[in-house]
Amino acid sequence: MAEHTETKVYKCKSCGMVTTERGHLCSPQEIKKAYTCEYCGVTVTNPRHVCKPKVAKLNYVCDACGRVAVSQEELCKPVEIKK
């Protein structure tokens, strides 16, 4: 299960308009990647975003990198968070 859906953000070099649809610009340049959180629906530029709805469901932490997750399948070395 992915935490976020990745979206690219483009800015037109000519007029300065910003959009996620490259085809809507006359001279598009990728400026950053945006992520839409599957839990809260907010679009953020930080892929490590952890929202309040997800915090309530977090059950595991990775013993290797410290990433938190809802299910152990999302981590390489899952350790259950004692609540």
C-alpha positions in Angstrom: 0.0 0.0 0.0 1.5 3.3 -1.1 1.2 6.3 1.3 1.2 8.9 -1.3 0.5 9.4 -5.0 3.3 11.2 -6.8 2.4 14.1 -9.1 4.8 16.3 -11.0 4.4 20.1 -10.9 5.2 22.2 -13.9 5.8 26.0 -14.5 5.5 27.6 -17.8 8.8 29.3 -18.7 6.9 31.9 -20.8 4.0 33.0 -18.7 4.7 31.6 -15.2 1.5 29.6 -14.9 1.9 26.5 -12.6 0.0 23.3 -13.1 0.2 19.5 -12.8 -0.8 19.1 -16.5 2.3 19.5 -18.7 0.2 19.7 -21.9 -1.6 22.9 -20.7 1.6 25.0 -20.9 3.4 26.4 -23.9 6.9 26.0 -22.4 6.7 23.6 -19.4 9.5 23.0 -17.0 9.3 20.5 -14.1 9.8 22.5 -10.8 9.1 19.9 -8.1 7.2 16.8 -7.3 4.0 16.9 -5.3 2.4 14.1 -3.3 -1.2 13.5 -2.5 -1.7 11.8 0.9 -4.0 8.8 0.6 -5.2 9.3 4.2 -6.1 13.0 4.3 -6.0 14.1 0.6 -3.6 17.0 1.2 -1.0 17.6 -1.6 2.5 18.2 -0.2 6.0 18.4 -1.5 7.5 16.4 1.3 7.1 12.6 0.7 7.6 12.0 4.4 4.3 13.8 5.3 2.5 12.1 8.2 -1.0 13.4 8.8 -3.2 13.1 12.0 -5.5 10.5 10.5 -2.5 8.3 9.7 -0.9 8.8 13.1 -3.9 7.2 14.7 -3.4 4.0 12.6 0.4 3.7 12.8 1.4 0.3 14.1 5.0 -0.3 13.0 8.4 1.5 12.8 11.3 0.3 10.6 14.3 -0.7 12.7 16.6 0.2 9.8 15.5 3.7 8.7 12.9 4.8 11.3 10.0 5.1 8.8 6.6 4.6 10.3 3.8 2.6 8.7 0.3 1.2 9.2 1.3 -2.4 8.1 4.5 -4.3 8.4 4.6 -5.1 4.7 5.5 -1.4 4.0 8.8 -1.7 5.9 12.0 -3.7 5.5 12.6 -4.3 9.2 9.2 -3.8 11.0 9.0 -3.5 14.7 5.5 -3.2 16.4 4.9 0.1 18.2 3.7 -0.6 21.7 0.7 1.6 22.5 
